[in-house]
Amino acid sequence: MQIFSTFETTSYLEMAITCLERKGVKKENIYAVPLDNRTEERKFFDTLHRSDGTSMIDIGMALATAFSVIGASIGFKLSWGPIYWGLIGAFSGFVLGIAIRLYTELVVNKKKILLKGKHSEIILIIDCEESQAEFIENVLWNHFALGVAKVQQI
């Protein structure tokens, strides 16, 4: 049986390996594989094949609607009339909404993305007998593994 787990690079990983070696798992049956983390920046705009679920025009459409109604209402008193002022209001609301969304994505959410969550840095692979699997899994969870999976070898 093989047990896979992911860890951050911390002293808990070293303590987990030491604990497993003390409990009878041979050093030759423990493999630690470091992961290469993403170095390039995330793509900002979505493509046809990849989307992060964030819409760039949602605030722009809402503000375009609101500004066009206000512009058309005020346009009855202005010289160009309600249609032109409604279109001007819609365009300015859309541009303002896009600017707000770009600011929140590039400035506010970038800080949250950098601070958010834990990242797997090392995969620990352990070859063991089926009788040892539950004990090893408990040791990994107790030493703050980010994830654990068991694979039955055929």
N, CA, C and O atoms as a GROMACS GRO file, in nm:
protein
  616
    1MET      N    1   0.085  -0.117   0.000
    1MET     CA    2   0.000   0.000   0.000
    1MET      C    3   0.090   0.123   0.000
    1MET      O    4   0.196   0.124   0.061
    2GLN      N    5   0.044   0.227  -0.069
    2GLN     CA    6   0.115   0.354  -0.069
    2GLN      C    7   0.025   0.461  -0.008
    2GLN      O    8  -0.096   0.465  -0.032
    3ILE      N    9   0.086   0.547   0.069
    3ILE     CA   10   0.015   0.660   0.129
    3ILE      C   11   0.083   0.788   0.080
    3ILE      O   12   0.204   0.804   0.092
    4PHE      N   13   0.002   0.876   0.024
    4PHE     CA   14   0.050   1.004  -0.026
    4PHE      C   15  -0.001   1.114   0.066
    4PHE      O   16  -0.116   1.110   0.110
    5SER      N   17   0.083   1.212   0.094
    5SER     CA   18   0.038   1.326   0.172
    5SER      C   19   0.114   1.450   0.125
    5SER      O   20   0.224   1.440   0.071
    6THR      N   21   0.053   1.565   0.148
    6THR     CA   22   0.118   1.691   0.111
    6THR      C   23   0.140   1.773   0.236
    6THR      O   24   0.059   1.772   0.329
    7PHE      N   25   0.253   1.843   0.238
    7PHE     CA   26   0.293   1.924   0.353
    7PHE      C   27   0.347   2.058   0.305
    7PHE      O   28   0.392   2.072   0.192
    8GLU      N   29   0.342   2.154   0.394
    8GLU     CA   30   0.422   2.274   0.378
    8GLU      C   31   0.562   2.241   0.428
    8GLU      O   32   0.581   2.142   0.499
    9THR      N   33   0.658   2.323   0.391
    9THR     CA   34   0.792   2.301   0.442
    9THR      C   35   0.800   2.358   0.583
    9THR      O   36   0.824   2.477   0.602
   10THR      N   37   0.780   2.271   0.680
   10THR     CA   38   0.785   2.311   0.821
   10THR      C   39   0.857   2.203   0.900
   10THR      O   40   0.892   2.098   0.847
   11SER      N   41   0.876   2.231   1.026
   11SER     CA   42   0.940   2.131   1.112
   11SER      C   43   0.847   2.013   1.138
   11SER      O   44   0.893   1.906   1.176
   12TYR      N   45   0.714   2.033   1.118
   12TYR     CA   46   0.620   1.923   1.139
   12TYR      C   47   0.645   1.809   1.040
   12TYR      O   48   0.624   1.692   1.073
   13LEU      N   49   0.688   1.843   0.920
   13LEU     CA   50   0.722   1.738   0.822
   13LEU      C   51   0.838   1.654   0.873
   13LEU      O   52   0.833   1.532   0.868
   14GLU      N   53   0.940   1.720   0.923
   14GLU     CA   54   1.056   1.647   0.976
   14GLU      C   55   1.016   1.562   1.096
   14GLU      O   56   1.063   1.449   1.111
   15MET      N   57   0.930   1.615   1.182
   15MET     CA   58   0.886   1.539   1.299
   15MET      C   59   0.802   1.419   1.257
   15MET      O   60   0.812   1.313   1.318
   16ALA      N   61   0.720   1.432   1.153
   16ALA     CA   62   0.639   1.321   1.105
   16ALA      C   63   0.729   1.210   1.050
   16ALA      O   64   0.706   1.092   1.079
   17ILE      N   65   0.830   1.246   0.973
   17ILE     CA   66   0.922   1.147   0.918
   17ILE      C   67   0.997   1.076   1.030
   17ILE      O   68   1.013   0.954   1.027
   18THR      N   69   1.044   1.152   1.128
   18THR     CA   70   1.116   1.093   1.241
   18THR      C   71   1.026   0.999   1.320
   18THR      O   72   1.069   0.891   1.361
   19CYS      N   73   0.901   1.039   1.341
   19CYS     CA   74   0.806   0.955   1.416
   19CYS      C   75   0.780   0.825   1.340
   19CYS      O   76   0.774   0.718   1.401
   20LEU      N   77   0.765   0.833   1.209
   20LEU     CA   78   0.742   0.712   1.130
   20LEU      C   79   0.863   0.619   1.134
   20LEU      O   80   0.847   0.497   1.143
   21GLU      N   81   0.983   0.675   1.128
   21GLU     CA   82   1.104   0.592   1.134
   21GLU      C   83   1.115   0.524   1.270
   21GLU      O   84   1.156   0.409   1.278
   22ARG      N   85   1.079   0.594   1.377
   22ARG     CA   86   1.084   0.534   1.511
   22ARG      C   87   0.984   0.420   1.527
   22ARG      O   88   1.008   0.326   1.602
   23LYS      N   89   0.871   0.430   1.458
   23LYS     CA   90   0.767   0.328   1.470
   23LYS      C   91   0.784   0.212   1.372
   23LYS      O   92   0.695   0.128   1.360
   24GLY      N   93   0.898   0.206   1.303
   24GLY     CA   94   0.928   0.088   1.224
   24GLY      C   95   0.918   0.102   1.073
   24GLY      O   96   0.943   0.005   1.001
   25VAL      N   97   0.885   0.218   1.023
   25VAL     CA   98   0.884   0.238   0.877
   25VAL      C   99   1.027   0.264   0.833
   25VAL      O  100   1.094   0.354   0.885
   26LYS      N  101   1.075   0.184   0.737
   26LYS     CA  102   1.213   0.197   0.694
   26LYS      C  103   1.233   0.327   0.616
   26LYS      O  104   1.143   0.376   0.549
   27LYS      N  105   1.355   0.379   0.628
   27LYS     CA  106   1.390   0.504   0.560
   27LYS      C  107   1.378   0.489   0.409
   27LYS      O  108   1.346   0.586   0.339
   28GLU      N  109   1.403   0.367   0.357
   28GLU     CA  110   1.396   0.343   0.213
   28GLU      C  111   1.252   0.348   0.161
   28GLU      O  112   1.230   0.362   0.041
   29ASN      N  113   1.154   0.337   0.250
   29ASN     CA  114   1.013   0.338   0.210
   29ASN      C  115   0.947   0.476   0.222
   29ASN      O  116   0.826   0.489   0.200
   30ILE      N  117   1.026   0.576   0.256
   30ILE     CA  118   0.973   0.712   0.269
   30ILE      C  119   1.037   0.799   0.161
   30ILE      O  120   1.159   0.810   0.154
   31TYR      N  121   0.953   0.860   0.077
   31TYR     CA  122   1.001   0.944  -0.031
   31TYR      C  123   0.942   1.084  -0.011
   31TYR      O  124   0.821   1.100   0.006
   32ALA      N  125   1.026   1.184  -0.014
   32ALA     CA  126   0.981   1.323  -0.005
   32ALA      C  127   1.014   1.391  -0.137
   32ALA      O  128   1.130   1.398  -0.178
   33VAL      N  129   0.911   1.442  -0.204
   33VAL     CA  130   0.928   1.503  -0.336
   33VAL      C  131   0.888   1.650  -0.326
   33VAL      O  132   0.772   1.680  -0.300
   34PRO      N  133   0.984   1.742  -0.346
   34PRO     CA  134   0.948   1.885  -0.341
   34PRO      C  135   0.874   1.925  -0.469
   34PRO      O  136   0.906   1.878  -0.578
   35LEU      N  137   0.775   2.013  -0.453
   35LEU     CA  138   0.699   2.063  -0.566
   35LEU      C  139   0.756   2.197  -0.613
   35LEU      O  140   0.804   2.276  -0.532
   36ASP      N  141   0.750   2.220  -0.743
   36ASP     CA  142   0.783   2.352  -0.797
   36ASP      C  143   0.656   2.434  -0.797
   36ASP      O  144   0.561   2.401  -0.867
   37ASN      N  145   0.653   2.542  -0.720
   37ASN     CA  146   0.535   2.627  -0.714
   37ASN      C  147   0.534   2.722  -0.832
   37ASN      O  148   0.637   2.750  -0.893
   38ARG      N  149   0.415   2.771  -0.864
   38ARG     CA  150   0.396   2.861  -0.977
   38ARG      C  151   0.477   2.988  -0.955
   38ARG      O  152   0.467   3.052  -0.850
   39THR      N  153   0.557   3.024  -1.056
   39THR     CA  154   0.635   3.146  -1.047
   39THR      C  155   0.577   3.258  -1.132
   39THR      O  156   0.602   3.375  -1.105
   40GLU      N  157   0.499   3.223  -1.233
   40GLU     CA  158   0.441   3.326  -1.319
   40GLU      C  159   0.315   3.383  -1.256
   40GLU      O  160   0.250   3.316  -1.176
   41GLU      N  161   0.283   3.504  -1.292
   41GLU     CA  162   0.163   3.568  -1.241
   41GLU      C  163   0.039   3.500  -1.298
   41GLU      O  164   0.042   3.444  -1.408
   42ARG      N  165  -0.069   3.507  -1.222
   42ARG     CA  166  -0.195   3.453  -1.270
   42ARG      C  167  -0.245   3.536  -1.387
   42ARG      O  168  -0.221   3.657  -1.392
   43LYS      N  169  -0.312   3.472  -1.480
   43LYS     CA  170  -0.370   3.545  -1.592
   43LYS      C  171  -0.490   3.624  -1.542
   43LYS      O  172  -0.572   3.572  -1.466
   44PHE      N  173  -0.499   3.748  -1.585
   44PHE     CA  174  -0.602   3.836  -1.532
   44PHE      C  175  -0.734   3.820  -1.606
   44PHE      O  176  -0.840   3.813  -1.543
   45PHE      N  177  -0.729   3.814  -1.739
   45PHE     CA  178  -0.851   3.803  -1.817
   45PHE      C  179  -0.879   3.657  -1.851
   45PHE      O  180  -0.787   3.579  -1.876
   46ASP      N  181  -1.006   3.622  -1.851
   46ASP     CA  182  -1.047   3.486  -1.882
   46ASP      C  183  -1.039   3.460  -2.032
   46ASP      O  184  -1.046   3.553  -2.113
   47THR      N  185  -1.022   3.333  -2.067
   47THR     CA  186  -1.025   3.293  -2.207
   47THR      C  187  -1.143   3.200  -2.228
   47THR      O  188  -1.220   3.173  -2.135
   48LEU      N  189  -1.157   3.151  -2.348
   48LEU     CA  190  -1.265   3.060  -2.380
   48LEU      C  191  -1.248   2.928  -2.305
   48LEU      O  192  -1.348   2.864  -2.272
   49HIS      N  193  -1.125   2.887  -2.279
   49HIS     CA  194  -1.098   2.756  -2.219
   49HIS      C  195  -1.069   2.761  -2.070
   49HIS      O  196  -1.061   2.656  -2.006
   50ARG      N  197  -1.054   2.879  -2.013
   50ARG     CA  198  -1.021   2.890  -1.871
   50ARG      C  199  -1.092   3.012  -1.812
   50ARG      O  200  -1.084   3.122  -1.866
   51SER      N  201  -1.160   2.988  -1.700
   51SER     CA  202  -1.229   3.097  -1.633
   51SER      C  203  -1.215   3.079  -1.483
   51SER      O  204  -1.221   2.967  -1.432
   52ASP      N  205  -1.196   3.190  -1.412
   52ASP     CA  206  -1.184   3.182  -1.267
   52ASP      C  207  -1.316   3.213  -1.197
   52ASP      O  208  -1.320   3.216  -1.074
   53GLY      N  209  -1.421   3.236  -1.273
   53GLY     CA  210  -1.552   3.258  -1.214
   53GLY      C  211  -1.578   3.401  -1.172
   53GLY      O  212  -1.682   3.430  -1.113
   54THR      N  213  -1.487   3.492  -1.200
   54THR     CA  214  -1.504   3.632  -1.165
   54THR      C  215  -1.543   3.710  -1.291
   54THR      O  216  -1.473   3.705  -1.392
   55SER      N  217  -1.655   3.780  -1.284
   55SER     CA  218  -1.701   3.860  -1.397
   55SER      C  219  -1.639   3.999  -1.389
   55SER      O  220  -1.634   4.059  -1.282
   56MET      N  221  -1.593   4.050  -1.502
   56MET     CA  222  -1.533   4.182  -1.504
   56MET      C  223  -1.636   4.291  -1.533
   56MET      O  224  -1.609   4.409  -1.510
   57ILE      N  225  -1.755   4.254  -1.583
   57ILE     CA  226  -1.849   4.357  -1.625
   57ILE      C  227  -1.973   4.366  -1.537
   57ILE      O  228  -2.064   4.444  -1.569
   58ASP      N  229  -1.981   4.292  -1.430
   58ASP     CA  230  -2.103   4.293  -1.348
   58ASP      C  231  -2.130   4.429  -1.285
   58ASP      O  232  -2.243   4.478  -1.291
   59ILE      N  233  -2.030   4.489  -1.226
   59ILE     CA  234  -2.049   4.621  -1.166
   59ILE      C  235  -2.071   4.724  -1.276
   59ILE      O  236  -2.151   4.816  -1.260
   60GLY      N  237  -2.001   4.710  -1.387
   60GLY     CA  238  -2.016   4.802  -1.499
   60GLY      C  239  -2.157   4.803  -1.555
   60GLY      O  240  -2.210   4.909  -1.587
   61MET      N  241  -2.217   4.686  -1.569
   61MET     CA  242  -2.354   4.680  -1.622
   61MET      C  243  -2.454   4.740  -1.523
   61MET      O  244  -2.547   4.810  -1.565
   62ALA      N  245  -2.436   4.715  -1.395
   62ALA     CA  246  -2.528   4.772  -1.296
   62ALA      C  247  -2.517   4.924  -1.293
   62ALA      O  248  -2.619   4.993  -1.290
   63LEU      N  249  -2.394   4.976  -1.295
   63LEU     CA  250  -2.378   5.121  -1.294
   63LEU      C  251  -2.423   5.183  -1.426
   63LEU      O  252  -2.475   5.295  -1.426
   64ALA      N  253  -2.404   5.113  -1.538
   64ALA     CA  254  -2.452   5.165  -1.667
   64ALA      C  255  -2.603   5.180  -1.666
   64ALA      O  256  -2.656   5.278  -1.716
   65THR      N  257  -2.672   5.082  -1.609
   65THR     CA  258  -2.818   5.091  -1.600
   65THR      C  259  -2.860   5.208  -1.512
   65THR      O  260  -2.947   5.287  -1.550
   66ALA      N  261  -2.799   5.219  -1.396
   66ALA     CA  262  -2.836   5.326  -1.303
   66ALA      C  263  -2.804   5.463  -1.363
   66ALA      O  264  -2.888   5.554  -1.356
   67PHE      N  265  -2.686   5.480  -1.420
   67PHE     CA  266  -2.649   5.610  -1.475
   67PHE      C  267  -2.731   5.646  -1.598
   67PHE      O  268  -2.760   5.763  -1.621
   68SER      N  269  -2.770   5.544  -1.678
   68SER     CA  270  -2.852   5.576  -1.796
   68SER      C  271  -2.991   5.624  -1.754
   68SER      O  272  -3.046   5.714  -1.817
   69VAL      N  273  -3.048   5.566  -1.650
   69VAL     CA  274  -3.178   5.611  -1.600
   69VAL      C  275  -3.168   5.754  -1.547
   69VAL      O  276  -3.253   5.838  -1.575
   70ILE      N  277  -3.063   5.779  -1.470
   70ILE     CA  278  -3.043   5.914  -1.416
   70ILE      C  279  -3.017   6.014  -1.529
   70ILE      O  280  -3.071   6.124  -1.530
   71GLY      N  281  -2.932   5.973  -1.626
   71GLY     CA  282  -2.901   6.061  -1.739
   71GLY      C  283  -3.024   6.091  -1.823
   71GLY      O  284  -3.043   6.204  -1.867
   72ALA      N  285  -3.107   5.989  -1.847
   72ALA     CA  286  -3.229   6.012  -1.925
   72ALA      C  287  -3.327   6.101  -1.849
   72ALA      O  288  -3.394   6.184  -1.909
   73SER      N  289  -3.335   6.085  -1.719
   73SER     CA  290  -3.426   6.168  -1.639
   73SER      C  291  -3.381   6.313  -1.640
   73SER      O  292  -3.463   6.404  -1.656
   74ILE      N  293  -3.252   6.335  -1.622
   74ILE     CA  294  -3.201   6.472  -1.622
   74ILE      C  295  -3.200   6.529  -1.764
   74ILE      O  296  -3.210   6.650  -1.782
   75GLY      N  297  -3.188   6.442  -1.864
   75GLY     CA  298  -3.179   6.485  -2.004
   75GLY      C  299  -3.301   6.559  -2.053
   75GLY      O  300  -3.292   6.632  -2.152
   76PHE      N  301  -3.416   6.544  -1.989
   76PHE     CA  302  -3.535   6.618  -2.029
   76PHE      C  303  -3.516   6.769  -2.009
   76PHE      O  304  -3.580   6.850  -2.078
   77LYS      N  305  -3.430   6.806  -1.915
   77LYS     CA  306  -3.408   6.948  -1.887
   77LYS      C  307  -3.287   7.003  -1.961
   77LYS      O  308  -3.271   7.125  -1.970
   78LEU      N  309  -3.201   6.915  -2.016
   78LEU     CA  310  -3.077   6.959  -2.082
   78LEU      C  311  -3.098   6.970  -2.233
   78LEU      O  312  -3.198   6.924  -2.287
   79SER      N  313  -3.002   7.032  -2.299
   79SER     CA  314  -3.019   7.067  -2.440
   79SER      C  315  -3.015   6.945  -2.534
   79SER      O  316  -3.086   6.947  -2.634
   80TRP      N  317  -2.938   6.844  -2.509
   80TRP     CA  318  -2.925   6.732  -2.602
   80TRP      C  319  -3.042   6.634  -2.591
   80TRP      O  320  -3.061   6.554  -2.682
   81GLY      N  321  -3.116   6.637  -2.489
   81GLY     CA  322  -3.231   6.551  -2.475
   81GLY      C  323  -3.202   6.424  -2.398
   81GLY      O  324  -3.086   6.396  -2.367
   82PRO      N  325  -3.306   6.348  -2.366
   82PRO     CA  326  -3.291   6.231  -2.279
   82PRO      C  327  -3.217   6.114  -2.343
   82PRO      O  328  -3.151   6.038  -2.272
   83ILE      N  329  -3.225   6.097  -2.474
   83ILE     CA  330  -3.160   5.981  -2.537
   83ILE      C  331  -3.009   5.995  -2.530
   83ILE      O  332  -2.939   5.903  -2.487
   84TYR      N  333  -2.958   6.112  -2.573
   84TYR     CA  334  -2.813   6.131  -2.569
   84TYR      C  335  -2.759   6.124  -2.426
   84TYR      O  336  -2.656   6.062  -2.402
   85TRP      N  337  -2.828   6.188  -2.331
   85TRP     CA  338  -2.780   6.187  -2.195
   85TRP      C  339  -2.794   6.048  -2.131
   85TRP      O  340  -2.715   6.012  -2.044
   86GLY      N  341  -2.893   5.972  -2.172
   86GLY     CA  342  -2.903   5.834  -2.125
   86GLY      C  343  -2.787   5.750  -2.175
   86GLY      O  344  -2.731   5.670  -2.100
   87LEU      N  345  -2.749   5.769  -2.303
   87LEU     CA  346  -2.634   5.695  -2.358
   87LEU      C  347  -2.502   5.739  -2.292
   87LEU      O  348  -2.415   5.656  -2.262
   88ILE      N  349  -2.490   5.869  -2.270
   88ILE     CA  350  -2.369   5.919  -2.202
   88ILE      C  351  -2.362   5.863  -2.061
   88ILE      O  352  -2.255   5.822  -2.016
   89GLY      N  353  -2.475   5.860  -1.991
   89GLY     CA  354  -2.478   5.804  -1.856
   89GLY      C  355  -2.446   5.655  -1.855
   89GLY      O  356  -2.373   5.608  -1.768
   90ALA      N  357  -2.498   5.581  -1.953
   90ALA     CA  358  -2.470   5.437  -1.962
   90ALA      C  359  -2.321   5.413  -1.986
   90ALA      O  360  -2.261   5.327  -1.922
   91PHE      N  361  -2.262   5.487  -2.079
   91PHE     CA  362  -2.121   5.470  -2.109
   91PHE      C  363  -2.035   5.505  -1.988
   91PHE      O  364  -1.943   5.431  -1.953
   92SER      N  365  -2.064   5.619  -1.924
   92SER     CA  366  -1.982   5.660  -1.809
   92SER      C  367  -2.000   5.562  -1.691
   92SER      O  368  -1.903   5.535  -1.620
   93GLY      N  369  -2.120   5.511  -1.670
   93GLY     CA  370  -2.141   5.413  -1.564
   93GLY      C  371  -2.067   5.283  -1.591
   93GLY      O  372  -2.011   5.222  -1.500
   94PHE      N  373  -2.068   5.240  -1.717
   94PHE     CA  374  -1.997   5.117  -1.753
   94PHE      C  375  -1.847   5.133  -1.732
   94PHE      O  376  -1.782   5.045  -1.676
   95VAL      N  377  -1.791   5.246  -1.777
   95VAL     CA  378  -1.647   5.270  -1.760
   95VAL      C  379  -1.611   5.279  -1.612
   95VAL      O  380  -1.508   5.225  -1.571
   96LEU      N  381  -1.693   5.346  -1.533
   96LEU     CA  382  -1.668   5.355  -1.389
   96LEU      C  383  -1.674   5.216  -1.324
   96LEU      O  384  -1.590   5.185  -1.239
   97GLY      N  385  -1.771   5.134  -1.362
   97GLY     CA  386  -1.782   4.998  -1.307
   97GLY      C  387  -1.662   4.912  -1.342
   97GLY      O  388  -1.614   4.836  -1.258
   98ILE      N  389  -1.615   4.920  -1.466
   98ILE     CA  390  -1.496   4.844  -1.507
   98ILE      C  391  -1.374   4.893  -1.427
   98ILE      O  392  -1.292   4.812  -1.384
   99ALA      N  393  -1.363   5.024  -1.408
   99ALA     CA  394  -1.250   5.077  -1.330
   99ALA      C  395  -1.255   5.028  -1.186
   99ALA      O  396  -1.152   4.994  -1.129
  100ILE      N  397  -1.374   5.024  -1.127
  100ILE     CA  398  -1.387   4.974  -0.990
  100ILE      C  399  -1.348   4.828  -0.983
  100ILE      O  400  -1.275   4.788  -0.892
  101ARG      N  401  -1.394   4.746  -1.078
  101ARG     CA  402  -1.363   4.602  -1.078
  101ARG      C  403  -1.213   4.580  -1.099
  101ARG      O  404  -1.154   4.495  -1.033
  102LEU      N  405  -1.150   4.656  -1.190
  102LEU     CA  406  -1.007   4.641  -1.211
  102LEU      C  407  -0.930   4.677  -1.084
  102LEU      O  408  -0.834   4.608  -1.048
  103TYR      N  409  -0.971   4.782  -1.017
  103TYR     CA  410  -0.904   4.821  -0.893
  103TYR      C  411  -0.917   4.711  -0.788
  103TYR      O  412  -0.819   4.675  -0.722
  104THR      N  413  -1.038   4.657  -0.772
  104THR     CA  414  -1.056   4.555  -0.668
  104THR      C  415  -0.979   4.427  -0.702
  104THR      O  416  -0.926   4.363  -0.612
  105GLU      N  417  -0.973   4.391  -0.828
  105GLU     CA  418  -0.901   4.268  -0.866
  105GLU      C  419  -0.750   4.285  -0.857
  105GLU      O  420  -0.679   4.197  -0.809
  106LEU      N  421  -0.700   4.400  -0.904
  106LEU     CA  422  -0.555   4.418  -0.909
  106LEU      C  423  -0.494   4.459  -0.776
  106LEU      O  424  -0.381   4.421  -0.746
  107VAL      N  425  -0.566   4.534  -0.696
  107VAL     CA  426  -0.508   4.586  -0.572
  107VAL      C  427  -0.560   4.511  -0.450
  107VAL      O  428  -0.481   4.455  -0.373
  108VAL      N  429  -0.690   4.509  -0.432
  108VAL     CA  430  -0.747   4.453  -0.309
  108VAL      C  431  -0.736   4.300  -0.307
  108VAL      O  432  -0.685   4.243  -0.211
  109ASN      N  433  -0.784   4.234  -0.413
  109ASN     CA  434  -0.784   4.087  -0.413
  109ASN      C  435  -0.646   4.027  -0.431
  109ASN      O  436  -0.624   3.914  -0.389
  110LYS      N  437  -0.553   4.099  -0.490
  110LYS     CA  438  -0.418   4.045  -0.504
  110LYS      C  439  -0.354   4.024  -0.368
  110LYS      O  440  -0.284   3.925  -0.346
  111LYS      N  441  -0.378   4.116  -0.275
  111LYS     CA  442  -0.326   4.101  -0.140
  111LYS      C  443  -0.390   3.982  -0.071
  111LYS      O  444  -0.322   3.908   0.000
  112LYS      N  445  -0.520   3.961  -0.091
  112LYS     CA  446  -0.589   3.848  -0.030
  112LYS      C  447  -0.539   3.717  -0.086
  112LYS      O  448  -0.524   3.619  -0.012
  113ILE      N  449  -0.513   3.712  -0.217
  113ILE     CA  450  -0.466   3.589  -0.280
  113ILE      C  451  -0.327   3.553  -0.226
  113ILE      O  452  -0.297   3.436  -0.204
  114LEU      N  453  -0.242   3.655  -0.206
  114LEU     CA  454  -0.109   3.627  -0.155
  114LEU      C  455  -0.112   3.577  -0.012
  114LEU      O  456  -0.029   3.494   0.027
  115LEU      N  457  -0.206   3.626   0.069
  115LEU     CA  458  -0.212   3.589   0.209
  115LEU      C  459  -0.296   3.465   0.235
  115LEU      O  460  -0.280   3.400   0.339
  116LYS      N  461  -0.386   3.431   0.142
  116LYS     CA  462  -0.488   3.330   0.167
  116LYS      C  463  -0.433   3.189   0.154
  116LYS      O  464  -0.358   3.157   0.062
  117GLY      N  465  -0.472   3.105   0.247
  117GLY     CA  466  -0.454   2.962   0.234
  117GLY      C  467  -0.312   2.913   0.254
  117GLY      O  468  -0.216   2.990   0.264
  118LYS      N  469  -0.302   2.781   0.259
  118LYS     CA  470  -0.173   2.715   0.271
  118LYS      C  471  -0.144   2.648   0.138
  118LYS      O  472  -0.235   2.606   0.068
  119HIS      N  473  -0.017   2.639   0.106
  119HIS     CA  474   0.023   2.584  -0.022
  119HIS      C  475   0.105   2.458   0.000
  119HIS      O  476   0.195   2.455   0.083
  120SER      N  477   0.073   2.354  -0.076
  120SER     CA  478   0.151   2.232  -0.069
  120SER      C  479   0.289   2.257  -0.129
  120SER      O  480   0.301   2.315  -0.237
  121GLU      N  481   0.390   2.214  -0.059
  121GLU     CA  482   0.526   2.232  -0.107
  121GLU      C  483   0.600   2.100  -0.121
  121GLU      O  484   0.697   2.091  -0.196
  122ILE      N  485   0.555   1.997  -0.048
  122ILE     CA  486   0.624   1.868  -0.051
  122ILE      C  487   0.520   1.757  -0.054
  122ILE      O  488   0.421   1.761   0.019
  123ILE      N  489   0.544   1.657  -0.139
  123ILE     CA  490   0.461   1.537  -0.139
  123ILE      C  491   0.541   1.428  -0.068
  123ILE      O  492   0.656   1.401  -0.103
  124LEU      N  493   0.480   1.367   0.030
  124LEU     CA  494   0.543   1.258   0.105
  124LEU      C  495   0.477   1.128   0.062
  124LEU      O  496   0.356   1.113   0.076
  125ILE      N  497   0.556   1.033   0.011
  125ILE     CA  498   0.505   0.904  -0.035
  125ILE      C  499   0.564   0.797   0.056
  125ILE      O  500   0.686   0.790   0.075
  126ILE      N  501   0.476   0.715   0.111
  126ILE     CA  502   0.521   0.612   0.206
  126ILE      C  503   0.471   0.477   0.158
  126ILE      O  504   0.351   0.458   0.139
  127ASP      N  505   0.564   0.384   0.138
  127ASP     CA  506   0.529   0.245   0.108
  127ASP      C  507   0.517   0.171   0.240
  127ASP      O  508   0.607   0.178   0.324
  128CYS      N  509   0.405   0.100   0.260
  128CYS     CA  510   0.386   0.031   0.388
  128CYS      C  511   0.294  -0.089   0.370
  128CYS      O  512   0.236  -0.110   0.263
  129GLU      N  513   0.283  -0.166   0.475
  129GLU     CA  514   0.190  -0.278   0.479
  129GLU      C  515   0.051  -0.224   0.511
  129GLU      O  516   0.037  -0.115   0.566
  130GLU      N  517  -0.051  -0.301   0.475
  130GLU     CA  518  -0.188  -0.258   0.502
  130GLU      C  519  -0.215  -0.243   0.652
  130GLU      O  520  -0.296  -0.160   0.693
  131SER      N  521  -0.148  -0.322   0.732
  131SER     CA  522  -0.169  -0.315   0.877
  131SER      C  523  -0.116  -0.185   0.937
  131SER      O  524  -0.162  -0.141   1.042
  132GLN      N  525  -0.018  -0.123   0.871
  132GLN     CA  526   0.040   0.002   0.921
  132GLN      C  527  -0.033   0.125   0.869
  132GLN      O  528  -0.008   0.236   0.918
  133ALA      N  529  -0.121   0.110   0.773
  133ALA     CA  530  -0.178   0.223   0.701
  133ALA      C  531  -0.253   0.320   0.792
  133ALA      O  532  -0.234   0.441   0.782
  134GLU      N  533  -0.335   0.270   0.878
  134GLU     CA  534  -0.415   0.358   0.964
  134GLU      C  535  -0.326   0.436   1.061
  134GLU      O  536  -0.347   0.554   1.085
  135PHE      N  537  -0.227   0.368   1.117
  135PHE     CA  538  -0.134   0.435   1.208
  135PHE      C  539  -0.058   0.547   1.136
  135PHE      O  540  -0.045   0.657   1.187
  136ILE      N  541  -0.008   0.516   1.015
  136ILE     CA  542   0.068   0.616   0.939
  136ILE      C  543  -0.021   0.734   0.903
  136ILE      O  544   0.022   0.850   0.911
  137GLU      N  545  -0.144   0.706   0.864
  137GLU     CA  546  -0.237   0.814   0.830
  137GLU      C  547  -0.262   0.904   0.952
  137GLU      O  548  -0.266   1.027   0.938
  138ASN      N  549  -0.279   0.845   1.068
  138ASN     CA  550  -0.299   0.925   1.190
  138ASN      C  551  -0.176   1.009   1.223
  138ASN      O  552  -0.190   1.125   1.264
  139VAL      N  553  -0.058   0.953   1.205
  139VAL     CA  554   0.065   1.029   1.231
  139VAL      C  555   0.073   1.149   1.137
  139VAL      O  556   0.109   1.259   1.179
  140LEU      N  557   0.039   1.127   1.010
  140LEU     CA  558   0.046   1.238   0.912
  140LEU      C  559  -0.054   1.348   0.947
  140LEU      O  560  -0.021   1.466   0.942
  141TRP      N  561  -0.177   1.309   0.981
  141TRP     CA  562  -0.277   1.410   1.018
  141TRP      C  563  -0.236   1.483   1.145
  141TRP      O  564  -0.256   1.605   1.155
  142ASN      N  565  -0.179   1.412   1.241
  142ASN     CA  566  -0.138   1.475   1.367
  142ASN      C  567  -0.022   1.572   1.349
  142ASN      O  568   0.000   1.660   1.432
  143HIS      N  569   0.053   1.556   1.240
  143HIS     CA  570   0.164   1.646   1.210
  143HIS      C  571   0.127   1.746   1.101
  143HIS      O  572   0.213   1.793   1.027
  144PHE      N  573  -0.002   1.777   1.092
  144PHE     CA  574  -0.054   1.885   1.008
  144PHE      C  575  -0.031   1.866   0.858
  144PHE      O  576   0.012   1.959   0.790
  145ALA      N  577  -0.059   1.745   0.808
  145ALA     CA  578  -0.057   1.724   0.664
  145ALA      C  579  -0.172   1.803   0.603
  145ALA      O  580  -0.278   1.815   0.663
  146LEU      N  581  -0.151   1.856   0.484
  146LEU     CA  582  -0.257   1.931   0.416
  146LEU      C  583  -0.355   1.836   0.349
  146LEU      O  584  -0.472   1.872   0.330
  147GLY      N  585  -0.312   1.717   0.313
  147GLY     CA  586  -0.398   1.617   0.253
  147GLY      C  587  -0.333   1.481   0.260
  147GLY      O  588  -0.210   1.471   0.258
  148VAL      N  589  -0.414   1.376   0.267
  148VAL     CA  590  -0.364   1.239   0.276
  148VAL      C  591  -0.450   1.151   0.186
  148VAL      O  592  -0.572   1.165   0.184
  149ALA      N  593  -0.383   1.060   0.112
  149ALA     CA  594  -0.456   0.965   0.027
  149ALA      C  595  -0.388   0.829   0.037
  149ALA      O  596  -0.266   0.819   0.047
  150LYS      N  597  -0.472   0.723   0.034
  150LYS     CA  598  -0.418   0.585   0.037
  150LYS      C  599  -0.446   0.519  -0.098
  150LYS      O  600  -0.554   0.535  -0.155
  151VAL      N  601  -0.348   0.444  -0.147
  151VAL     CA  602  -0.362   0.372  -0.273
  151VAL      C  603  -0.328   0.226  -0.249
  151VAL      O  604  -0.219   0.195  -0.201
  152GLN      N  605  -0.420   0.137  -0.282
  152GLN     CA  606  -0.397  -0.007  -0.269
  152GLN      C  607  -0.321  -0.054  -0.393
  152GLN      O  608  -0.365  -0.033  -0.506
  153GLN      N  609  -0.207  -0.119  -0.372
  153GLN     CA  610  -0.129  -0.172  -0.484
  153GLN      C  611  -0.184  -0.308  -0.522
  153GLN      O  612  -0.221  -0.388  -0.437
  154ILE      N  613  -0.187  -0.332  -0.649
  154ILE     CA  614  -0.240  -0.461  -0.700
  154ILE      C  615  -0.126  -0.552  -0.738
  154ILE      O  616  -0.149  -0.664  -0.782
   0.00000   0.00000   0.00000
